[in-house]
Amino acid sequence: MQKTKIIAEIGINHNGDVDKAKRLIDASLIAGCDYAKFQKRTPDICVPEHQKDKMRDTPWGEMRYIDYKKRIEFEKEQYDELYEYVKDKPIELFSSVWDKPSVDFMKEYTNAMKIGSALITDLDLCRHARANCDLLIISTGMSTEEEIDACIEACNPDVIMHTNSTYPSPVEELNLNYINWLQEKWADKEIGYSGHEYGLVTTFASVAMGCTWVERHITLDRTMWGSDQMASVEPQGFMKLVKGIRDIEKAMGSGGPRVCLGREQSKRNSLRK
């Protein structure tokens, strides 16, 4: 079985704090993740005009929504520090990109990018990301089949992630069998699963179904302030997630005709007449 690539989605769970981001990277590394992923936005472009001046209660007081988004956004100084921090560590950083300037920004750091579910209908962004990275991942949440097809035609992603974009996702709406549909329809692509549900069981199931990429949000504490925290997995849970995935990989075996394996042979010798 192919080794599953595991992404710890830090996203914006750092709340604009570089030290928290480093702690989340450390937790991802200790768990055994292959990647830690952030989100890169240009708030002036990404925040809808009708939302910009709305007031929001935040840990830093009441402020306009646009000011809050800028408050938690990492810029060059922070990314320089984070990439220096992982320079000699066995984990890679990359980001979901939300606009063309963010693509141009991130290409200076990484050759991998992701287009999140909310943006796969922005075909200009998808094409721009494809032109500026070697590994492109898309998520399929909140989308119709026609929208997904159009995105794949436009940018030819390397990885397609099945996703339910509710935070947290109700288990009965996960539709894991869509993974089989993607595997059959896009046999030349790697198929993954990006989960936002409570618990780990359904994510484990996606690996047994053949997903070669898995992504879950990571947080230091699910009770922390922030929109994604409750649908995230804490460090101890991430350790269980990675170990469970690696155990599934070992357990799947090679298939084919039944073989009596070494440790089973001793029982065969003692119990068979």
C-alpha positions in Angstrom: 0.0 0.0 0.0 1.3 3.5 -0.9 2.3 5.6 2.1 -0.4 8.1 2.9 0.8 11.7 2.9 -0.6 13.4 6.0 -1.2 17.2 6.2 -1.7 19.0 9.5 -3.8 22.0 8.6 -2.7 24.8 10.9 -4.7 27.3 8.8 -5.4 30.3 10.9 -5.5 28.4 14.2 -2.4 30.3 15.3 -4.5 33.4 15.7 -1.7 35.6 14.3 0.8 34.4 16.8 4.1 33.1 15.4 5.0 31.3 18.6 1.7 29.4 18.5 2.4 28.6 14.9 5.7 27.1 15.9 4.1 25.0 18.6 1.6 23.7 16.1 4.4 22.8 13.7 6.2 21.0 16.5 3.0 19.1 17.3 2.6 18.2 13.7 6.2 17.0 13.6 6.0 15.0 16.8 2.8 13.3 15.5 4.7 12.3 12.3 3.0 14.4 9.7 4.5 15.0 6.3 3.2 18.6 5.9 2.0 21.5 7.9 -0.3 23.8 6.0 -1.2 27.5 6.5 -3.6 29.8 4.7 -2.4 32.8 2.7 -4.8 35.6 1.9 -4.7 39.2 0.8 -7.6 40.5 3.0 -8.4 43.5 0.9 -9.1 41.2 -2.0 -10.6 38.2 -0.2 -13.0 39.8 2.2 -16.3 40.8 0.4 -17.1 44.5 0.5 -20.3 44.0 2.5 -18.3 42.2 5.2 -15.3 44.5 5.6 -16.9 47.1 8.0 -18.9 44.6 10.0 -17.9 44.8 13.7 -16.6 41.6 15.3 -15.7 40.7 18.9 -12.2 39.3 19.0 -9.6 38.5 21.7 -8.1 41.9 20.8 -11.3 43.8 21.3 -14.1 44.8 19.0 -12.9 45.6 15.5 -13.9 45.7 11.9 -13.9 42.3 10.2 -11.3 43.5 7.6 -9.0 44.6 10.5 -9.4 41.3 12.2 -8.5 39.4 9.0 -5.4 41.6 8.7 -4.5 41.0 12.4 -4.2 37.2 12.0 -2.5 37.3 8.5 1.2 36.3 8.4 3.3 38.3 6.0 6.9 38.0 4.8 8.6 38.5 8.2 6.5 35.8 9.8 6.9 33.3 6.8 10.7 33.9 6.8 10.8 33.0 10.4 8.6 29.9 10.0 10.6 28.6 7.1 13.8 29.2 8.9 12.3 27.3 11.8 11.7 24.2 9.8 14.8 24.4 7.7 16.4 21.3 9.3 13.2 19.5 10.3 11.6 16.6 8.4 8.4 18.4 7.7 7.3 20.7 4.8 5.3 23.8 5.0 2.9 25.1 2.3 -0.4 27.1 2.2 -3.8 27.2 0.8 -3.8 30.3 -1.5 -6.9 32.5 -1.7 -5.9 35.0 -4.4 -3.3 35.6 -7.1 -1.0 37.9 -5.0 -0.9 35.1 -2.4 0.2 32.6 -5.1 3.0 35.0 -6.1 3.9 35.4 -2.4 4.0 31.7 -1.6 5.9 30.6 -4.8 9.0 32.2 -3.2 8.7 29.6 -0.4 7.3 26.4 -1.7 6.5 24.4 -4.8 3.2 23.1 -3.4 -0.1 24.9 -3.1 -3.7 24.1 -2.4 -7.0 25.6 -3.7 -9.6 25.3 -1.0 -13.2 24.3 -1.6 -14.5 27.9 -1.5 -12.2 28.9 -4.5 -12.4 26.1 -7.0 -14.8 28.1 -9.1 -12.3 30.9 -9.4 -10.7 29.4 -12.5 -8.3 32.2 -13.1 -6.8 31.7 -9.6 -6.7 27.9 -10.2 -4.8 28.4 -13.5 -2.4 30.9 -11.8 -1.7 28.5 -9.0 -1.0 25.7 -11.5 1.4 27.8 -13.4 3.4 28.6 -10.3 3.7 25.3 -8.4 4.7 21.7 -9.1 2.2 20.1 -6.7 -1.4 21.4 -6.8 -4.1 20.1 -4.5 -7.8 21.0 -4.7 -10.7 20.3 -2.3 -14.2 19.5 -3.5 -16.4 20.7 -0.7 -19.5 22.9 -1.3 -19.3 22.2 -5.0 -21.3 20.6 -7.7 -19.9 17.9 -10.0 -19.9 20.3 -12.9 -17.9 22.9 -10.9 -15.4 20.2 -9.9 -15.0 19.1 -13.5 -14.5 22.6 -14.7 -11.7 23.2 -12.1 -9.9 20.0 -13.0 -10.1 20.8 -16.7 -8.8 24.3 -16.0 -5.8 23.5 -13.7 -5.1 19.8 -13.9 -4.5 19.3 -10.2 -2.2 16.5 -8.9 -4.4 15.7 -5.9 -8.2 15.8 -5.5 -9.5 15.9 -1.9 -13.0 14.8 -1.0 -14.3 17.3 1.5 -17.5 18.2 3.4 -17.2 21.9 4.1 -19.4 22.1 7.2 -17.4 22.8 10.4 -17.8 20.4 12.0 -19.2 18.0 9.4 -22.1 15.8 10.4 -21.0 12.1 10.0 -24.2 11.3 8.1 -23.3 13.9 5.4 -19.7 12.8 4.8 -20.6 10.6 1.9 -17.3 8.7 2.0 -18.4 6.6 -1.0 -17.7 9.7 -3.2 -14.1 8.7 -2.7 -14.8 5.6 -4.9 -16.5 7.8 -7.5 -13.4 10.1 -7.7 -11.0 7.1 -7.9 -12.9 5.7 -10.8 -13.6 9.0 -12.6 -10.1 10.4 -12.2 -7.9 7.3 -12.2 -4.9 9.3 -13.2 -5.1 11.5 -10.1 -4.2 11.0 -6.5 -7.4 11.1 -4.3 -7.3 12.3 -0.8 -9.6 13.2 2.1 -9.8 16.4 4.0 -12.0 15.9 7.1 -13.8 18.4 9.4 -15.7 15.9 11.4 -15.5 15.1 15.1 -13.4 12.1 15.8 -10.9 10.0 13.8 -12.8 6.9 12.7 -14.2 8.2 9.4 -10.7 9.6 8.5 -9.2 6.1 9.1 -11.9 4.7 6.9 -10.8 7.0 4.0 -7.3 5.5 4.2 -8.7 1.9 4.0 -10.7 3.1 1.0 -7.5 4.0 -0.8 -7.0 7.7 -0.1 -3.3 8.6 -0.5 -3.6 12.0 1.1 -5.2 12.9 4.4 -5.7 16.4 5.9 -7.1 17.4 9.3 -7.0 20.7 11.1 -4.7 20.8 14.1 -5.1 23.0 17.2 -3.4 23.4 20.5 -6.8 23.5 22.3 -10.2 23.1 20.7 -11.6 25.6 23.2 -9.4 28.4 21.8 -11.0 31.4 20.1 -11.3 31.0 16.3 -13.7 29.7 13.7 -11.9 26.4 12.9 -10.8 25.4 16.4 -13.8 23.2 17.3 -13.5 21.1 14.1 -9.8 20.6 14.7 -7.7 17.8 16.3 -5.6 18.4 19.4 -1.9 17.2 19.4 -2.6 14.0 21.3 -5.4 13.2 18.8 -3.0 13.9 15.9 -0.6 11.4 17.3 -3.4 8.8 17.4 -4.4 9.8 13.8 -0.9 9.3 12.3 -0.3 6.0 14.2 -3.7 4.7 13.2 -3.0 5.5 9.5 0.4 3.9 9.6 -1.2 0.8 11.3 -3.8 0.6 8.6 -1.1 0.8 5.9 0.7 -2.2 7.5 -2.5 -4.1 8.0 -3.8 -3.8 4.4 -1.1 -6.2 3.1 -0.7 -7.1 -0.5 -4.0 -8.8 -1.2 -4.1 -11.8 -3.6 -4.4 -15.5 -2.6 -4.4 -16.4 1.1 -0.9 -17.0 2.4 -0.1 -18.6 5.8 2.3 -16.1 7.2 5.3 -16.8 9.5 3.7 -16.2 13.0 0.6 -18.1 11.9 2.7 -21.1 10.8 3.6 -22.0 14.4 -0.2 -22.2 15.3 -0.7 -24.2 12.2 2.0 -26.6 13.3 0.6 -26.9 16.8 -3.2 -27.1 16.0 -3.4 -28.9 12.7 -3.5 -32.7 12.7 
